[in-house]
Amino acid sequence: MKLSTITVFIIAIMLFFPLSGFCQENEELVEKVGNGGINWTSGIIRAVGIGAPPEKLYGKPEARPAALRAAQIDAYRNLLEVVQGVRIKSSTMVKNFMVADDSISAQVNGMIRGAQVANKEYFDDGTVEVTLEMSLKGGFAQLMLPQDIKQVEPIKVTPPASAEETNKKSSSDFFTGLVVDARGLNATPAMSPRVIDENGQEVYGAAYVSREYAVQQGVSGYSKNIDSAVSNKRVTNNPMIVKGIKTAGPGKSAIMISNAEASRLKGSPENLAFMKKCRVIIVVD
């Protein structure tokens, strides 16, 4: 039996969209923490809270508001747990900063209270589920990023003398971003990751980025898909792709690359310019 054109079109849509959704989900790096998680790809911290009304209020108009308040309180508590588990660099987490500094603790708690309600769900049994979201970027990044990430002065790039030099440079050493392939290394994401050479010298990290860009978009992006990372507008149209050799440090957030790749990366002022703007994506499992 022949299928009409419309039927074939509908079937194609039904097949395509679930597949697209699956791929997109697989590209995002989400670290589960308690009743929430850290989406390192989107830069969003998320937590869920569930609340039920007191038994004495069942069947009364006050039941739903009471359940909603209980769910919000639970969500704020869970969000605090997730935020405390955010890795800043290596083995240092937000919790370490909060314990060491009452001022930071107060500011983080204030940000949590200002988190956005992303979703509310009301169930037949009277319970309510609330989802809160908070950004890793902006004010949170300004507060938590290490102070050694400073504003970097404009990097002067000397233009090639001829069109021939321009073509030669663009085809070999001139890159618009960096993609670090750290798959298979058990690397862990962090707000301030590092890329180092085989001698342990930093080739990308706090010393290379401008705080303005680090606060706005993060020191590095993260992805679980190499093709998605390479085509990401963050690294624009000609990223340098390097393969990580291993991780370094207790937190496994520092990625080691070969000395040859490190020299190639540092060999051009244009590359320093894109590093300043945090045009870097790290791909992990």
Residue, then its C-alpha position, 0 to 999 in steps of 0.5 A: m500500500k502506498l503512503s501519501t506524501i502527507t503521511v510520509f512527512i508526518i512520519a519523518i517529523m515523528l522520527f526526526f524530532p525524538l532523535s534530535g532531542f536525544c542528540q541535544e541531551n547527549e551533548e550537554l554535560v550535566e553533573k548530578v548533585g543531590n536533588g539537582g545538578i550542574n549543567w556545565t554546557s548551559g552554565i545553569i545550576r538546577a534543583v528540585g524541591i517537593g512539598a506536601p500540605p500539612e495533614k490538617l489542611y487536606g481538602k481545604p483552600e490553604a492546602r495548595p499554598a502550604a504545599l507550594r511553600a514547603a516545596q520552595i523551602d525544599a528547593y532552596r535547601n537542595l539548591l544550596e547543596v548543589v551550589q556548594g558542590v560546584r567545583i571552582k578549580s582542582s579540588t576547591m569547591v564553593k563549599n570551601f569558600m563559604v566555610a572560610d569566609d562568612s561574607i562569601s557565605a552570606q552572598v551565596n545564600g542571597m543569590i540562592r534566595g534570588a534564584q528563578v522559579a523555572n517550573k511548578e508542578y501540582f499533583d493530584d495527591g496535593t504535593v507540589e514540585v518546584t524547580l529552581e535555576m541559578s546561573l554559574k555566570g554573572g554575579f556568581a562567577q564574579l564572586m567565586l572566580p579566583q582573584d588571579i583572573k584579572q582584566v587583560e589589556p588588549i592584545k596587539v596583533t600585527p597584520p601580515a604584510s601580504a595577502e599571501e602571508t594572510n592565506k598562509k597564516s590562516s591555513s596553518d597557525f591562525f585559529t579562532g578558538l580552542v577545542v580540547d578533547a579530554r574524552g577518556l581521561n575522566a576529566t571533571p569540569a570546573m569554573s576555572p579549568r587549566v590546560i597545561d603542557e607536559n612540563g606542567q606549565e599553564v598554556y591556558g587558564a587564569a593568566y590568559v583570560s580577561r575577567e570580563y569575558a570569564v564572568q560573562q561566559g565562563v573560563s571554558g565551555y563544556s560539551k560531551n560531543i566533539d562535533s558539537a564543540v567544533s561547530n559551536k559559535r563560541v570557538t567560531n569558524n576555525p578552532m584549533i583541536v588538541k587531544g588531552i594526554k591526561t589530567a593533572g591535580p587531585g580534582k582532574s580539572a587540569i588537562m595536559i596536552s603535548n609540548a608540540e601542541a602547546s608551542r603551536l598554541k602559544g606561537s601566535p598573538e592571534n591565539l592569545a587574543f582568542m584565549k583572552k576572550c575565553r573562546v575555549i571548549i573542553v569535551v569530556d565523557 
